[in-house]
Amino acid sequence: MKIPTDHIRPAFRRLSIILTLLAATAAELEAQSTDAKWQQVMRGDGFVVDVEPASLTLTEGRVISANYRMEYSKSESIGTIKFKSRIDNYEFDAGKGTYRIMGSRYFDSNGREISALASSAPQRSRGSTPTSARFAAAARSLPPFGNWKVLTYKLGDGSDPKSDDGAELSKPKNSIIYVGFNGMAVGKARCDFPSFELRNMHDDEVEKRLAIRLDVLGISAKQVRTLLIRCNSDTSLMFLPSADKAVLLSDGIFLSLQREERDGFSLPTITIK
């Protein structure tokens, strides 16, 4: 006897559609998670440029660098070798008003690196152009730059706030500290053109230099990214456990900070037609 299957087919089709949608959603989420570490800078006819926030470096002399990825809608060629995307490390020297590409990596349509095209030799410095200025502005909008809200504070020995702390100590709470490449503002105090140095610091080094451990500051890691800020004759140290959390050592006080996302702060993506 032939078993009727007409009632099964619609259900099977619905199941197939659901599975297809789930697969598409999973693929989309995977793509989003893969690109989560990149932030779009500009897009044009056949290409998109992103910056990698985690690649940001700052060195004395007001030099800033970061990785920029350019993805093409169609494969490009150098000689006979085709590539679909490239990652260039750009270095911007604010003092000289120049930029240069420090190294380049190329990838095929499957995301595999093409070693034959890779270059680690820095190119010669060039004068600023509209595109390089846009790239530099994108780097200057990344953490640790931006507006930071003071949540609370700890004294220099790591002790918590007390009810009898003077007004001068509690005054910074809920205030905004601005850290910009061309200026920094803490309350009414402002410094123009500070010097920055971004590097990692181990817990042992922090304890040796400051007589305090990272966990006392609410940082569970054994190593943390730090930003040394030199402004006129003053020096401040900023601990950066994440993109939106920080601890600023200023005038002997540790300020716990939360990065503010305000309208008009994030650099908008531009489209080149």
C-alpha positions in Angstrom: 0.0 0.0 0.0 1.3 3.4 -0.9 1.6 5.8 2.0 0.2 9.2 1.2 2.9 11.9 1.6 1.0 15.1 0.6 0.5 16.1 4.3 4.3 15.7 4.9 5.6 17.9 2.1 4.3 21.2 3.4 5.8 20.5 6.9 9.0 19.4 5.2 9.1 22.6 3.2 8.5 24.7 6.3 11.3 22.8 8.1 13.6 23.4 5.2 12.9 27.1 5.2 13.5 27.3 9.0 16.8 25.4 8.7 17.8 27.7 5.8 17.0 30.8 7.8 18.9 29.4 10.8 21.9 28.7 8.7 21.8 32.1 7.1 21.4 33.7 10.6 24.4 31.7 12.0 26.5 32.7 9.0 25.6 36.3 9.4 26.4 36.2 13.1 29.7 34.5 12.4 30.5 37.2 9.9 29.6 39.9 12.4 31.7 38.4 15.1 34.6 38.1 12.7 34.4 41.7 11.8 33.6 43.0 15.3 37.2 44.1 15.8 37.0 46.4 12.7 35.3 49.8 12.5 34.3 51.3 9.2 36.1 54.5 8.1 34.9 55.1 4.5 33.4 53.3 1.6 33.5 54.0 -2.1 32.7 52.5 -5.5 33.9 48.9 -5.1 35.7 49.2 -1.8 35.3 49.6 2.0 38.0 50.8 4.4 38.0 49.7 8.1 40.3 50.5 11.0 41.3 48.0 13.7 40.9 49.7 17.2 43.1 47.1 18.9 46.0 47.9 16.6 46.3 51.6 17.8 49.7 52.6 19.0 50.9 55.9 20.4 54.5 56.9 20.8 56.3 59.9 22.1 56.7 62.7 19.6 52.9 62.6 18.8 53.1 59.7 16.4 50.1 57.5 16.0 49.6 54.3 14.0 46.9 51.7 13.3 45.9 49.0 10.9 43.5 49.7 8.0 41.8 47.1 6.0 40.6 47.7 2.4 38.2 45.2 1.0 37.3 45.2 -2.7 34.1 44.1 -4.3 36.2 42.6 -7.2 39.7 41.1 -7.1 42.6 43.4 -7.7 46.0 42.4 -9.1 49.7 43.1 -8.6 51.5 41.6 -11.5 49.8 38.3 -12.1 48.8 37.8 -8.5 45.2 38.6 -7.5 44.0 39.7 -4.1 40.6 40.6 -2.6 41.7 42.6 0.5 44.7 44.2 2.0 45.8 45.4 5.5 48.2 48.4 5.7 49.7 49.7 8.9 49.7 53.5 8.6 51.9 55.8 10.8 51.0 59.5 11.2 53.5 62.0 12.5 51.5 65.0 13.7 54.6 67.1 14.4 55.8 66.8 10.8 52.4 66.6 9.1 53.4 63.4 7.3 52.3 59.8 7.0 53.8 56.5 5.7 52.8 52.9 5.3 54.9 50.7 7.6 53.9 47.4 6.1 51.2 45.6 4.0 49.5 42.2 4.0 47.4 40.9 1.2 44.6 38.2 1.2 42.8 36.2 -1.5 39.0 35.8 -1.8 39.1 33.0 0.8 40.8 35.2 3.4 44.1 33.4 3.0 47.2 35.6 3.3 49.3 35.9 0.1 52.9 35.8 1.5 54.4 36.6 -1.9 52.9 40.1 -1.8 53.6 40.9 1.9 55.9 43.8 2.7 57.4 44.8 6.1 59.6 47.6 4.7 58.4 51.1 5.6 57.6 53.4 2.7 59.0 56.9 2.5 57.1 59.6 4.3 54.5 61.6 2.4 52.7 64.9 3.0 49.2 64.7 4.3 46.4 64.0 1.8 42.5 64.1 2.2 42.5 60.3 2.5 45.4 60.1 4.9 43.8 62.9 7.0 40.6 60.9 7.1 42.5 57.8 8.2 44.3 59.8 10.9 41.1 61.3 12.2 39.6 57.8 12.5 42.5 56.7 14.6 42.1 59.8 16.8 38.5 58.8 17.5 39.3 55.4 18.9 39.7 54.6 22.6 41.4 55.8 24.7 40.4 59.1 23.1 37.0 60.5 23.9 34.9 61.7 26.8 35.2 59.7 30.1 32.8 60.0 33.0 34.2 59.7 36.5 32.3 57.0 38.4 34.2 56.9 41.7 37.7 57.2 43.1 40.3 55.5 45.3 43.0 57.1 47.3 46.6 56.6 46.4 47.0 53.7 48.8 44.0 52.0 47.1 41.5 52.7 49.9 37.9 53.4 49.1 36.1 56.8 49.5 35.1 57.8 53.0 32.3 59.9 54.3 34.7 62.4 55.7 36.6 62.9 52.5 36.9 66.6 51.7 34.9 68.2 48.9 38.0 68.5 46.8 38.3 64.7 46.7 34.6 64.0 45.9 34.3 66.9 43.5 35.4 65.0 40.3 32.7 62.3 40.7 30.2 62.4 37.7 32.4 65.0 36.0 33.7 64.5 32.4 37.3 64.1 31.5 38.2 64.6 27.9 41.2 62.8 26.4 41.9 64.1 22.9 45.0 63.8 20.6 45.3 67.6 20.5 44.1 68.4 24.0 43.1 67.0 27.4 40.7 68.6 29.9 40.2 67.6 33.5 37.7 69.9 35.2 38.8 73.4 34.4 42.4 72.4 33.8 43.3 72.0 30.1 46.5 71.0 28.3 47.1 71.5 24.6 49.0 69.0 22.4 49.9 66.4 25.1 52.4 63.6 24.4 51.2 60.0 24.6 52.8 56.6 25.0 50.6 53.5 24.8 52.1 50.2 26.1 51.4 47.1 28.2 52.3 47.0 31.9 52.5 43.9 34.0 51.0 43.7 37.5 54.5 43.3 39.1 55.7 46.5 37.4 52.6 48.4 38.6 53.3 47.3 42.2 57.0 48.2 41.9 56.3 51.7 40.6 53.1 52.6 42.4 53.0 50.2 45.5 49.6 48.9 44.4 48.3 45.9 42.6 45.9 45.8 39.6 43.2 43.9 41.5 43.0 46.6 44.1 42.0 49.0 41.2 39.3 46.5 40.1 41.5 45.1 37.2 41.5 41.3 37.3 44.1 40.8 34.6 47.8 40.3 35.3 48.7 42.7 32.5 47.0 45.8 31.3 47.3 48.4 28.5 48.4 51.8 29.8 48.5 55.3 28.4 51.2 57.6 29.7 50.1 61.2 29.3 52.7 64.0 29.5 51.2 67.5 29.6 53.6 70.4 30.2 55.3 69.4 33.5 52.5 67.0 34.6 52.4 63.3 34.0 49.3 61.1 34.3 48.8 57.3 33.9 45.7 55.7 32.5 45.0 52.0 32.9 42.8 50.6 30.0 41.4 47.2 30.9 38.8 47.5 28.2 37.6 49.9 25.5 35.0 51.5 27.7 36.6 51.2 31.2 39.6 53.0 32.6 41.4 54.0 35.7 43.2 57.4 35.6 46.0 58.2 38.1 46.0 61.9 38.5 47.3 64.0 41.4 47.8 60.9 43.5 44.1 59.8 43.1 42.8 56.8 41.1 39.7 57.8 39.2 37.5 55.0 37.8 36.2 56.0 34.4 33.4 55.0 32.0 33.8 56.0 28.3 30.8 58.1 27.1 29.3 57.5 23.7 27.9 60.9 22.8 26.2 62.1 19.6 28.7 63.7 17.4 31.7 62.1 19.0 32.1 58.9 16.9 33.5 59.7 13.5 30.8 59.1 10.9 31.5 56.9 7.9 31.8 58.8 4.6 31.0 57.5 1.1 33.2 58.4 -1.8 31.3 58.3 -5.1 
